Amino acid sequence: MTDSQRNYATPEEIAAATQLSRGERCELLRRWEYDLRETAVAEEEGMGTSTPPPVTLERVRKVLRTLECGEQYPTGDHKQGGKVV
């Protein structure tokens, strides 16, 4: 669990956190996105739990797009966002 998940219940709360700069909000959301991608990989490899996370990857990505944070982890060939070579 990252700081963003400890201190904020939803990605939308991060977006609304006016005490944070836009860059800080984007960074927290990117960390959350990365963690969700890691969880998906673990699930796929049989190392996770069968309980889905309360916040989905698409939900985090939607807020990232709303804040115009850019594509740090673009959708790729695998769950971590990269291309298979």
N, C-alpha and C positions, 0 to 999 in steps of 0.2 A: 504494500500500500504506500503510495507516494504522499508527499505533503499535500498535494492538491486534493487527494481523496480523504485525507484526515481533516483538513480544514474547510472543505467545501463539499456539500452533499451532491451537487449537480454541476455539470459544466456551465450551465446558465448562471449559477451563482458566481462562478469565476468571471464570466463575461460582465456581470453587473458590479464587480468589486472595484469601485472607483478609487480605492486607496492604492491599487496596483496600477502600474503603467501598462499600456497596451502590450509592450514587449514581455512584461512579467506574466500577464494573463496568457499570452500566446505560449510562453515557455511552460507554464503549468499545464495547459491543455495538451501540448505536445507530449509531455511526460505521461499524462493520463492516456493519450492515444497509444504511446509505446507500450505501456503496461497492459492495455487491453489486447494489443497485438501479441504480446508475449503469452498472455493467458490463453488466447486462441490457439497458439502453437502448442502449448502444453496440453490443452484439451485434445487436440488432434492426435497427439502422441500418447494419449492415455495417462497423462500425469496430472491432470487437473481434476476438478470436481464437476459433477453433473449439474450443479446449480449455476444458472446463467448470471453474469454480473448485473447489478441493478441499472447500470449505465452502459449503453451500447457504444460500439466503436462509431457507428454512423451518427449517433447523437453528438459525440465529441467532435467528429469531423464537421458536422453542421455548424457548431458554434465556432470552430476554427475558421470556417468559410465566412461566417457572419462578421467576425472580427478582422477578416482579410489578413490572416496570419501567413498565408502562403502554404505551399505543399512541401513540408519537410519529409513526410513519409508518403510519397504518392502511391496510389494503388498499383501494385505490381503483380508479378507472377506468384508470389507467396504471401503469407499472412503478415510478414514483417515489412512488406512494402517494396521489396527489391525485385530485381529481375533474375531469373534463373539463367545461368550461363552454361 
